[in-house]
């Protein structure tokens, strides 16, 4: 089920919302949010609900183990066993075919004849996100950052919360623990205006802007070898803005839906295309993932505690694994390494870079990010090389259909992304004029949903 689908807007959301606010006790609301989370997930594939339930149970009992046992060996078992279990599940469904295909490619390079058949494995939607939820919960409980909950339905509704279940933000338990504990005292009117404004803003980003850009660039990227230099740049810039407005739109909708149910989800984007360098970009882009990579990977690896060489190594390992988390393909690993290299370069040469004018630093950072997105979008290194070659060496070729419309869309996207406020910087004021604007945007979104095929959010595939 998609946030930008009629069944969600006309049936699932109204029913979930009305029943939730009719329930009065904390336990009733926990149970209802758990049930609706599984119903929401089952619209994609009900059979994979069992995976999420098993992961939830394993992590919940690990939390109870931390409450019961104080002996270090037992606590380490409560830490290691559930994390290994979660990672094995994630590894099998997300990376088994990738590893086997890589093995087959290596064998072919060395003239071997052995080829391992690839199993028909379906990647469960959102598994990367709810796995991070359970792992961060276990690690925080082990570290004593949180006190594990004894209430199973409180934990299960945290894991299966439909607003952030399949594409984030990656919400750590400690970030909404207080709201969950006080969910029976939540004020419906307090979150109504901000919730609906975030929801409409996010839907507008996705439906009106990101999907409109995608409709023009996707046919061109499907024939990437024929693109002219002009068209290749339009596609690269188009994808950069499509990805931003698609994913930040989803995150805004998730935040808005959280407010409608008395839960404050964390900010996930802070105007990333206004970043001054790559490190600043990662403080602004997919912020919940950046914090997870920092706190649960980079710092445990040693961070910057053991000198510059170790710091550069830890940066590269963190970003390589972050790239692999995004997708089971070497292009994603390369993209992670690309950003890791520029993060290291920022540490090494940041003083020189900071002497440049701010406008030049923003433009240079955005250019580096756009080049990186080419590898992120490419289905192969051949596709990435073809696009970059067309971008940086003059090439005549096919002009995109709808190029003039795309230029207008990109101009609007550029103004919003580079000069406009982000969703958290707005007042979310429902005075007459803003309310009329939100109502107009919502009507336009509904009209677009009726008139077009509903497209999933890009981060669903991760």
Order of alpha helices (4+ residues) and beta strands (2+ residues): alpha-alpha-alpha-alpha-alpha-alpha-alpha-alpha-alpha-alpha-alpha-alpha-alpha-alpha-alpha-alpha-alpha-alpha-alpha
